[in-house]
Every structure is written in C-alpha cells, then in structure tokens.
Amino acid sequence: MERYRYVVAREDKQNPRMQPPEHHLRYNDNDRVRLVTVERIWACNGSLLSGGSGGRLKDVCLSMALSKMLNRRFAGFQVLGESNLDKTRDFLFGGLLHGDSYVERAFRVIEVELAFVHDYFYTKYFLIYSSHHLFVMLSFAMVPTCGWLAYKLFQHFLRVPEEDELIFLIDANHMIYDALFTSVTAIAIALLEGLQVYIYLASAWCKNHGTVAWVANCIGCITSLKYFPSWEDKLGQYTLLKSFDYKPMNILYYATLLSMDVKRTVLETLKNRNGQLGNGAISLHANEVFDQLSWSCTTLPTTTHIIMAWHIATTLCEEEAQDPANQPSEEQPFAPELLPDHSFISESIFDALVHEAHELLGGKKTMQERKQALLSQDRGNERLLVVGGRLANNLIGIDHPWWRWKVLRDFWAEMMLYIAPSNDAKAHLETLPRGGEFITHLWAFLTHGGILERPTGPAQNLRLIRIEVLVFLGVVGLFVFLLLGSYRRRSSCEAVKMTIWVAYAASIPMVSYTLGLMQSSLYKNSLFSVWAVILFIFLGSADSFSAYSLLDNDNWKTFYLKQLIQSFWVGWLMGSSGGSDFQYTLWVIYSIVILKSGTRVASFKLASRHSRLSKSTKWVADYMSYEHLRPAGEEVQRNPVNMQGYGYVVAGEDKQNPEPPEYHIRYNNNDRARLVTVERIWACNGSLLSGGNGGRLKDVCLSMALSKMLNRRFAGFQVLAESNLDKTRDFLFGGLLHGDRYWDRAFRVIEVELAFVHDYFYTKYFLIYNSHHLFVMLSFAMVPTCGWLAYKLFQHFLRVPEEDELIFLINANHRNYDALFTSVTVIAIALLEGLQVYIYLASAWTKVAMISKYVIRNSWNSSELVAKSIGCITSLKYFRSWEDKLGQYTLIKSFDYKPMNILYYATFSLVDKTKKGRKEDKRVRLSMDLKRTVIETLKNRDGQLGNGVISLHANEVFDELSWSCTTLPTTTHTIIAWHIATTLCEVEDEEKHPMESRTTNCHVARSLSRYCAYLVAFAPELLPDHSFVSESIFDAMVDEAHELLGGLKTMQERKQALLSQDRGDNRLLVVGGRLANNLIGIDHPWRRWKVLCDFWVEMMLYIAPSNDAKAHLETLPRGGEFITHLWALLTHGGILERPTGPAQNV
C-alpha cells in the first residue's frame, strides 16, 4: 500500500484551509504527517500488526478508509477525483485482488466497509468513535451504577413497608416483591449495558481505533473479541416460471447461501478481464457461441429484457437437465431499483411478463408442461417469454451440457458485473438495513477500482424516450423561432428574450446530441431518419429568426461550419437507415431544408459588418451623394408633400461597378429610369395607390427607402451626403411633418422603417425579398410535402413492425405509436410552415414588393382586378411593429431594491446579475399626447435642440432655474437632478393638487422623466455621456440615496428629507431637492407642469442624436426604444449631432 494515503483517522484534528486556485481543502506536509493513512498502517512494524492476525486488522483499517471514500457517493458526489487514475485500478486489480485467497479477502474488506457505512447512517457508533469512546464509557459506567441500584432495591425488598405505602406484590412476611421485581429489572439493564459495551468492543470501530493506538499486548485481546457476521451472506432467489401463478400479493422468493464459488467466479471474471464490463456479449465470444446467441444481447431494448430472457432460458435449461433447484423458501426483498433500467420500467416489464405467463402457461401445473409450452412456441412471436424459450432452444442445442452451463455461468457472471455500476447510491444505501444485496457489494467493489459507469450498452427505452422528447423540443424550438422570432421586437418581456435565447443556444448542441444518440444506437428504427430531418428543420427553417445578436452575424463562418457538419450527419443517417416507404419524401424535405439553411447563412453574411453590410450599403452612400443633382438643363423642382424631386430608392437597384474618378457606384439616366423611387410611387395614379388605403401603402414604401438610407449608419458611414442639404430638412419639416395628424404619420413611417432594419439584421426576410420570394416558395412547398410524409407515417403506424426494430410506444395490437407521434409532429411542422408563409405575406416586405411591381408595370396599374388582388394581400394583418411602451424608473422609490439574483446563481451567471437599486417600474403606453407634444416641439423649433435652456427661456423661468442646465458637469447629472425634482413635485401635487396629476403636461413630464431615468439605469449606452460615466453616476446616486433616505419608508418622508437638506450640500440628490424647491415655488401648479413638460420634451430631443448606431441597433430585438425612433427621425432631417453643450466628462 505504498503511496496509498487513504485516510483512516485523525483527519478531524487538523485544520485544512481553502487554497487557490481550486479552493480545495488541503493538508500541508506537516498536517499530513499526523494523519493516519493506509500507507502508514501497512508500514508499521509493531508486533500487533506483524503477527498472524495483523493482516486482518490492517484490512479493517482499509475498510474504514474505503468507507469514508464511498460516503462521497451517498453525499451526491458523482465525480470521484481518483476514479480516472491508474493507481486506483492498480489498487483493485494489483492490491485487493492479489494473493492466494484474494476472493475471500476482497469480500471481507468490502463487507466490513459496508458495515461501517451502515453504522454511520443507522447507528451511534460513528459518534462514539469520533468522541474517543467517551459515550461508550457512559454505558460502561451504567453497569456498576445499575448494580448498586439493584442492591439498594434488594434491601428495599427486605424491609417492612410503611403503613401508608401502596404496594401490589407483598407476602405474609411483609416482603415487597415490587422492589424485588424492580431490582431484577435493574440487573437486566446492567447486563444489557454491559452487552452493549461488549458489542462495541467487538466491533470493527473499536478494532480500527485500537489499531491506530497499537498498544499490542492489550489491544490484541480486545481485537480478538467475536460478534455476529457483518452480513447475511445470502442471495435472494426467484423463478418466474414457477411463481407467476402465486396468488398472494407478495411475490414468492427464495434465498440461498452466497457460496464461495459464486464469489470466486464473479471476481475471477472481473480480474481476468481487467475490469472490462459487458452485457453478456464478451462471454459469448469467449465461448464461441456469439453468432448463435448474440441477438439476445443486442436486439432486446433494455437490460431488464435481457435479464428476463436469459432467466427464462436458464430455468428451461435447468428443467431440461431435470435438476430443479429445491431451496428452502424465504421471503426476500425484490429490488428493481438496483438494475440499470429505471425501476418503473423494470417493474412494468416484470408485471407484463407475469400477465404473459398467465396467458401462455395458465393451467399448466408442472414445470415440464410449462417448459414444453415455451419451447414449442412460434418463432415469429415477439413476446418476451417466447424470446426466452427461443434462447433456451439455442442453448439446449449446444452439444455438451457442461459447455452449456459454462456459457450460462460466464454470461451471468458478466451480467452481474455489468449491472453493478450505478449512480443511484441512495438505492444501495437503503438495502443495508435489510441485510444488504450482493450487487451492493459489487457496486462498492467497482467504485474503488474507478469503475463508476458501465460502457454504452444496447439502446435503452430511456434513450428512445430521450430522442423523442428532444425531437418534440425541436418542434417547440421551431415554434419559438417562428412566432417569438418576429414577436420579440414587439416585446421587452424578459421571459420572451430568455425563451428565444434558450432555444437558440441549445439548438445546435441539442441536435448534435440527439443525432449522436441515434447514430450510436445498436438498434434499427426506421423513424430515426425522420427525426433527424425534423431536427434539421429546427436548425434552419424559421424565416422570422436568423440571428440572436449582432455578434452572430459577424460569426457567420462558425455557424456555416456547424450547419455543414449537421447536414452531413443528417444525410449520413438518412442514407445508412436503409429504404422505407417515406425515404424519397424525406430526401425532398432534406433538399428543401438544405436550401433554407443556406438562406440563414446568407442572411448572416449580408448583415455582417466585415463581409457584406458595407458593400450592400455602399451603393446607397454613393447614390445619395448625387441623388439631388439633375442633368444639365433640367429644372430642379422639389415638393416634399408629393415627394417630387425625392429620388430615394425603394426597389430596382441592380449591381453596378464603381466608376472613376471617385470610383462611386453610379446609375446613369437610363438606369435611374428603371429604379423604383419614392417620387415615382407618389406619382403613380393607379387605383391601388389612389384609394383610401393608398397613403399608408405609399408610406410603407417610404419606410423601405428610409431604412436603406439608415443602414449606412449601422455600416459605419458617419457622414451622410444629404444631411447638409436643404431638401433633407424640407423632407422632414415640410413633408413628413405635414398634414393634420403629422405626428401619427411620422411615427408610423419610422416604426415600419425600423421594422425593416430589424428584419434585415435579425431575420431572413431581406434575403427572401431580394430573391423575388423564391425562398418563401420553399416554405409553401413544405406544406404538401410534410402532409404526404404524415400520411406515410400514419400507414407506418398501422403496419406490424419488423422483428429487429426498436420501438418504445407499442400496444398489444402491434401498433407503432412512435410513428403516430411522428406523424402528428410532421403535421405540426406543416402547419408551422403554412403559418410562416402567412406571416411573410402579411409583412411589409410583401407590400413593398407588390407595390413596386404595380408601379413599374403599366398593365398592372391600369387594371382594377390586379389592384383588388394586391389590395387583398396588403390588407392581411399581423402583429404591430413595436411594443409602443416606455420603460419607467423612479430613483427615490427603487433605490433600496436589493435583488436576490436567484436566476443569476441558479444558472451559473448565464442570466445577467441585477444590480442594487435597479427595479424597473411598470412600463406605460406611449400615448398619442406624448408623441404629439414631442413632434410639435421639434417642428415649432425647426429642429433647434437644447438641453432645457430654450424651454426655460420660453416659460420665463430662466433666471431661477438655468443653473440646473448650465452648471452640472454632464447630461446624466442634469437628467438625474431634474428627475428627482419631477418626482418630488409629483409627490407634492398628489397631496395638495391631485387634479394636476391628470393633465397632459403632467402625464408627459412624468413619463419622460421616468423614461430618461430608465435610460440612465438600464440603457446608458443610448445617452450622450459614455455609458461607464452614466453607470458610475447612477451607482453613486443609489449609495447617496441610502445615506440620505435609508430607513424612510414613504414617499412623503423621503420628499421632506430631500426638501429640507442644507443648500450648501452639493450631493446630486440634494441638488435635485433644491431644484424641486424652486419648482414648487412657482405660483400655479399648471405652470409648473408646463415648465417640466417642456423641459423633458426638449431634453428628450437633445439626447436623441448619437453616433453609436450599434447601441440603437441592439435595442431592436428587445422591443425597441422611443429614443431610437427619435434618433432615426432626426437622422432623416439631417440632424446627426446635438449642439455643443456643457463640458462633458468624456
């Protein structure tokens, strides 16, 4: 045992410390010297451990060390640090299984080890042992104490009782027999306490402790004390063919002595094969009967099936030899939970076998009759009892009986070792107080050799269940991608975001794992190819979802490689699964999905910054540099109301080559005549665009043109050629912001524009649109193809399965419910593909495509039938473009929020950690009043932006309040100060002027104040200051609020605390309170809210311009932000930057 420092004792006397980098508990060299280890005991030369019984005493200590190691499995540690080390296997095969009598010694060590485990969980012995036998000394002290009590009671028996004493047993001599009875009881207790001391002294616990102390002469006497054997040493026995008709509820079992021959056979098998485990196939190879009998180990679906088939065959062979077992009956606990299969599966199989036996053997009384009935069954019958009979026929056909029994002996020894490894340590622990099981001894044995799991055996029913569940999850994932993929820009809900992320992150690993399960299966199942194709559909078929984030677009090559690998394995699985009724249909679907997966890769590539995005927007940048120019001699006429002179491109752009000297991509006059522009659409007089819905359809096309122009900013073009032109400002202020409800129209155009942008970067719709809808026809083709496949699968459900086919869901009529489940799944996919076609037809992409063709084809725009047909398609409804809500946050209300971050810790940081003080208020609807107020302010000021100063001038409060806009160092400071002031004014007026809180000004001011605070807390990257600056300021505000307002529960108390602070205090919360005092000092509440409303509208427009286009693009799949809509709107008016304001930190 050299270098085997398995700990026997004294580990509790040390003080190990957590040490990096693993932060494990470690003993340093000095501590390890004091530990009592197996190595140290074997190295001891004392006479106690060198004598005749020294080896056994050492083995007791080894058992103690092994029991401590085994307890890890009962504590739930599935991975044992030493299991993969060579020294662990050497310990088992070169140490424990070494020597002449290794069989007897190995089982003795394991038996004592399991006795320690039993005592640890079910007795007090471990506590007594740990306390250095202090508690056993209490029992020892009880012996003389109880003896003295018995003596005193005997004296009490002899005395004359007192007159008023109640006594039941008393004779004529006044002897108190109650006292005599009690005296005898006390003596019995003394004897029992003494026996208890003896039992502990005779136990392995005392031997172990004594060996540690090794005072040889005294200890030798103690360690030689004898007691009961550690375990029952019997094997539970059951014979199905004999006991299936047993009437009582309890099943009849037998027990037989666990002989040394059984132990030797099992351990010799383990040692000779150096730990190689098998489910019987190895022994069949060794006995040269693999060809005849291997089917019984490879075609049955579960280990329980194999066990029962071989049990039946062994029983029939036993009966054939006319040597039936005749053991004394003894009831034993049946333990299906110790088998590799789930206990429910094993129990279900056993119950089904009992019913089968009643059907096949009912009425047959003798074992000979039952044997003949099973051996004569039809070979085509797949019931397990008949399979066992067929196996028995094969075994009986072996020439020599001794060879037959050698085959059976070797098979059962191999099977016993195969089923022993298990992760269900609790099931083994629960057998210990019932006498233990032989399999538990083998399980402990293999654990100490590092054999924790069996090798991959035949496909299990659970494997098939896993495959079917994963296929179902694939269909659910497709549903998530299809519906939530396009819905996510309409929702800021974290649950929607998390659901999509889980489906996206798990898609490729789940498909790879499931394909691996099917490929590694030893069984044939004709549905594997169908399931593989279904999973492949999950990966690439959803048109409304391509990328989860912008990073996915830039990593398109990684996804492309993964997709190629998956397509190869799916194709290989389909090709290797052989022919079937639906093989050709599957290849058609596979080809369609290959094309659809290719569109996803192409969508990634188109939207990637380093590949095609810059190229696909370069033509727009070049075109807009000369779009305003007209050929020589042509008069420039411009009208932003009817879009005359606005050649913004909607469709029809073809690939052009750059031309010198600027090497711009140019369209000559003939090329420009083929372009579908905004100007051309507005000039079309067809009935489709002249009717009541024509204006909205024109605006959809305008949104498409604007989205192409906006994409330049996402591609990194910071300078937009048209931004300094008068026509650009005229477009915004004289065109888009013109008419009766111009604010409604302006936001509708921007919303559809940003929907186009979202779809360009996060869906396949741009590619489908660009391919003239060829790829949407693939989804359309999938509907009838999947319908035909579902029909073929239903026929497959009705037929009788082949003999070697693995099926989980099958009934007595041999109906393949796996096929029915798959048929329903394929129908669901067909419906999803049909829904996908509808979603695209109802999208703005289809509207633009139809209108573009309508405009350029004279035969279409002069036909009423065409107009009505297109009108029907463009009238299809779907989800709204965006969520249309404002995020809200109130610092004074939520600063004391302390998140538990359960999901953060439960998912090991996969879910982002919520910081303290960040509790979002309920989102509010983006009202028409708010939109109108913001757009009216923008129009009335002709695009002039300010950080609040302009509104203060207009409301004649500049002298009193200008300091709050000019002296604070950053925009974030200004926002927070005004947010605090607005909140305090709101609390003040709820108490004194409740009607004012219902006015439009109050609603707009309150909503925008909380929205700007929400941007500081949750989206600082959208603000003018550097995001880190905004985050730092906000974190400091949360800490300040704790200092100033900690312990104050109501908003009224917090308001009073801030309003009463010293004016010399420069902390930002106090500054906000001072500003609130100034605002509250304004005479009329309606004027105060007018000041606040105008300030927040001006501030909202001031913070909207930004050069960080990526930050705005990343908000689109999260439901979008109001500030992003304003940013896009200002961009199209040429307002790309805000005027120079107060000095910023960054």
Secondary structure as GFF3:
##gff-version 3
##sequence-region A 1 1146
A	DSSP	beta_strand	7	9	.	.	.	ID=ss1
A	DSSP	three_ten_helix	11	13	.	.	.	ID=ss2
A	DSSP	beta_strand	17	19	.	.	.	ID=ss3
A	DSSP	beta_strand	24	26	.	.	.	ID=ss4
A	DSSP	alpha_helix	29	34	.	.	.	ID=ss5
A	DSSP	beta_strand	36	37	.	.	.	ID=ss6
A	DSSP	alpha_helix	38	43	.	.	.	ID=ss7
A	DSSP	alpha_helix	47	50	.	.	.	ID=ss8
A	DSSP	alpha_helix	54	74	.	.	.	ID=ss9
A	DSSP	alpha_helix	86	90	.	.	.	ID=ss10
A	DSSP	pi_helix	91	96	.	.	.	ID=ss11
A	DSSP	alpha_helix	102	122	.	.	.	ID=ss12
A	DSSP	alpha_helix	125	130	.	.	.	ID=ss13
A	DSSP	alpha_helix	134	158	.	.	.	ID=ss14
A	DSSP	alpha_helix	177	202	.	.	.	ID=ss15
A	DSSP	alpha_helix	204	213	.	.	.	ID=ss16
A	DSSP	alpha_helix	216	223	.	.	.	ID=ss17
A	DSSP	beta_strand	234	237	.	.	.	ID=ss18
A	DSSP	alpha_helix	240	243	.	.	.	ID=ss19
A	DSSP	beta_strand	254	257	.	.	.	ID=ss20
A	DSSP	alpha_helix	260	272	.	.	.	ID=ss21
A	DSSP	alpha_helix	281	286	.	.	.	ID=ss22
A	DSSP	alpha_helix	290	293	.	.	.	ID=ss23
A	DSSP	alpha_helix	295	298	.	.	.	ID=ss24
A	DSSP	alpha_helix	303	320	.	.	.	ID=ss25
A	DSSP	three_ten_helix	336	338	.	.	.	ID=ss26
A	DSSP	alpha_helix	343	361	.	.	.	ID=ss27
A	DSSP	alpha_helix	367	375	.	.	.	ID=ss28
A	DSSP	alpha_helix	384	396	.	.	.	ID=ss29
A	DSSP	alpha_helix	401	419	.	.	.	ID=ss30
A	DSSP	alpha_helix	425	431	.	.	.	ID=ss31
A	DSSP	three_ten_helix	432	434	.	.	.	ID=ss32
A	DSSP	alpha_helix	438	447	.	.	.	ID=ss33
A	DSSP	alpha_helix	461	479	.	.	.	ID=ss34
A	DSSP	pi_helix	480	484	.	.	.	ID=ss35
A	DSSP	alpha_helix	485	487	.	.	.	ID=ss36
A	DSSP	three_ten_helix	488	490	.	.	.	ID=ss37
A	DSSP	alpha_helix	494	519	.	.	.	ID=ss38
A	DSSP	alpha_helix	528	540	.	.	.	ID=ss39
A	DSSP	alpha_helix	550	554	.	.	.	ID=ss40
A	DSSP	alpha_helix	556	576	.	.	.	ID=ss41
A	DSSP	alpha_helix	583	607	.	.	.	ID=ss42
A	DSSP	alpha_helix	613	626	.	.	.	ID=ss43
A	DSSP	beta_strand	649	651	.	.	.	ID=ss44
A	DSSP	beta_strand	658	659	.	.	.	ID=ss45
A	DSSP	beta_strand	664	665	.	.	.	ID=ss46
A	DSSP	alpha_helix	669	674	.	.	.	ID=ss47
A	DSSP	beta_strand	676	677	.	.	.	ID=ss48
A	DSSP	alpha_helix	678	683	.	.	.	ID=ss49
A	DSSP	alpha_helix	687	690	.	.	.	ID=ss50
A	DSSP	alpha_helix	694	714	.	.	.	ID=ss51
A	DSSP	three_ten_helix	721	724	.	.	.	ID=ss52
A	DSSP	alpha_helix	726	730	.	.	.	ID=ss53
A	DSSP	pi_helix	731	736	.	.	.	ID=ss54
A	DSSP	alpha_helix	742	762	.	.	.	ID=ss55
A	DSSP	alpha_helix	765	770	.	.	.	ID=ss56
A	DSSP	alpha_helix	774	798	.	.	.	ID=ss57
A	DSSP	alpha_helix	817	841	.	.	.	ID=ss58
A	DSSP	alpha_helix	844	856	.	.	.	ID=ss59
A	DSSP	alpha_helix	858	861	.	.	.	ID=ss60
A	DSSP	alpha_helix	864	874	.	.	.	ID=ss61
A	DSSP	beta_strand	885	888	.	.	.	ID=ss62
A	DSSP	alpha_helix	891	894	.	.	.	ID=ss63
A	DSSP	alpha_helix	902	906	.	.	.	ID=ss64
A	DSSP	beta_strand	921	925	.	.	.	ID=ss65
A	DSSP	alpha_helix	928	940	.	.	.	ID=ss66
A	DSSP	alpha_helix	949	954	.	.	.	ID=ss67
A	DSSP	alpha_helix	958	961	.	.	.	ID=ss68
A	DSSP	alpha_helix	963	966	.	.	.	ID=ss69
A	DSSP	alpha_helix	971	992	.	.	.	ID=ss70
A	DSSP	three_ten_helix	994	998	.	.	.	ID=ss71
A	DSSP	alpha_helix	1000	1018	.	.	.	ID=ss72
A	DSSP	three_ten_helix	1020	1022	.	.	.	ID=ss73
A	DSSP	alpha_helix	1027	1045	.	.	.	ID=ss74
A	DSSP	alpha_helix	1051	1059	.	.	.	ID=ss75
A	DSSP	alpha_helix	1068	1080	.	.	.	ID=ss76
A	DSSP	alpha_helix	1085	1103	.	.	.	ID=ss77
A	DSSP	alpha_helix	1109	1115	.	.	.	ID=ss78
A	DSSP	three_ten_helix	1116	1118	.	.	.	ID=ss79
A	DSSP	alpha_helix	1122	1131	.	.	.	ID=ss80
###
